[in-house]
């Protein structure tokens, strides 16, 4: 009887192996041979699940998003308003070992991802939970009186999204103490706090 393989799980395993190699060896070390070695399989077996290495890169980017979303769900359980927002931002800003390593890995992929031909669902895996959770937390903060009633929630949301990317780049280019990243976040909210 042929062995039944969960293709989605195997694709996630391959993407996770690529992330492990990138975190350990840097982006120059990310090759199909290195990913296969990490998994303990032959290189050719990777291509049963992906059409090419660019597809593995896309899957790895989606895996980073999935992991971040899982952390956000756990970190925000039972929280609302600014407490919820703080928990969300600590999962995306480079403020601990996990998020700092993640920043180095994802920033290294951005150039390659930008050069790939877009797919119809390319944006599907990029940060929808973050956007929803962050918008809800901002709205809760306004409703609870933690932020001013005239706080421009959409504009603040756009700024928060921009600094998550910006602080990841800053961490890669000029590593800083986590408090520096948190100060940038705090400065965005400062004018709107009550």
N, C-alpha and C positions, 0 to 999 in steps of 0.2 A: 504494500500500500504506500503511495507517495506521501511524503511528509507535507503537512499543511503548514504554510507560512503566513503569518499576519504581515501583509505587505506594508501597511501603514506603520506598524510597530518597527519593522525592519528599517523603513525609511527614517524614522525618528532615531533609531540606534545609529545609523550611518551619520546623520546630521549631528548627533551628540558627539560622536567620535571626532568629527571634523572640529567641533568647538573645543574639545579636549586638546587636540593637537595644536590648534591655534593658540590656546591659552598657555600651553606648556612650551611650544617651540617657536611661537611667533608665526606671522603670516607667510614668511618665506619657507617655513617648514610644512605648510599645508599643501600636500600633494595627494593624488589618489593612492599612491603607494603607501604614504604615511597613514592615511585614514584606514586603509585595508589592514595595515600592520597593527594599528590600534585595536581593530576589531578581531584580529586573528584570523582573517580570511584572505583569499586570493583577490587580487585587484579586479579581475574580471567579474567577480560576484557582485561588485558594486553596481555594475551596469545592468543587472537584472531588475534593479529598483529605480534607476535614474537614467535619463537619456544622455547625460554628460555631466562634467564637473560643475558647470554653471547651475544645473538643477540642484546639485548637492549644496552649493553656496546658498541658493534661494531657500532650500529646506533648513539650512543652518540658521539663517536669519529668522525664519518662522519659528524655529525651536527657541531662539532667544526670546522672542515675543511671547511664546507660550509659557516659558519659565517665569518671565516677568509677571505675566498675568496671574499665574498660580501664586506667586509671592504676594501680589497685591491683594488677592482674595483672602489669603490667610492674614495678612497684616492689617486689613481694614475690617475684619469681622467684628461687628458690634460697635464700630466707631461711626461718627458723623461729623459734619462740619470741618473745622480746621484740624481737629485730631485725625480725622479720616484723610484729609488732604496731606497733612504732614507724613502720615504712614505711606501714602501713595508716592510722594516725592522721594522718600528715603529708599524706595525700591527702584527708582529710575536714575536718580543722581548718583554719581560715583563716590559714595560715602562709607563703604565698607569693603571688605576683601572681595565679596561676590560681585558687587556692582562696579568696583574699580576694574576687576579683571574683565567683566562683561564689556565695559567701555572700550578697553583696548581691543577686544575681539571684534565688536560691532563696528567701531570706527574703521578698523582695517578692512572690513568688508564693503563699506559704503562706496568706495571708488569702483570696485568690481561690480557691485549691484547696479550702480548708476550706468555702467557701460553695457549692461545686458539689455537685450530687446525686451520691452515691457510685455507682460502677460496680461490677459484680460482681467485676471483676478489678483494682480500684483499687489494692490493695496489692501486686499482682504485680510492679510495676516499682520498688517502693520498698525498696531496700537489702538484698535477700536475700543477695547475695554478701558485702556488708560483714559481716553477722551471722555467716555461715558462716566466713569467713576470720578474723574476730576471735575467735570461739569456739575455732577450731582453734589459733590462735596462743597464746591463753591456756592451753589444755590442753597445748600443747607446752612452754610456759614452766614449767608445773608439773612436767611429766614430766622436763624438763631441769634441774630444781632452781633455776631463775631466780626462780620464785615459790614461796611456801610451799605444802606439800602440802594445807593446810587452806584455801587461798584459795577463796572462794566464786565460782567462775567465772561462774555465771549472774548473780549480783548485780553483779560487776565489769563484765560485759558490758552489763548494763542501765545502769549508771552511765556507761560509755563512750559508749553510744548517746545518753544524755541530754546529756552534755557536748558531743557533736558538734553537736547542735541549739543548745544553750545558747551555745556559743562562737561559732557563726555569728550568732546574734542579738546577742551582745555586740559582735562585730566591726562590725555594722551600726549599733548604737546608740552605741557608744563605742569606736571603732577603737583597737586596742592593738598593741603590738609583738608579733610572732609568739611571742617567748619567754613572754609572759604566757599565751597559749593552751596552750603546751607545759607550763608549770608546773601548770596545772589538771589536765592529763592525768597528769603525773608524780605529783601528790598523790593521785590515785585509786589508783595502783599502789603507792605508798610503803609502806603498812602490810603489804603482801603480799610484798614483795621479800625474798629471803633474804640 
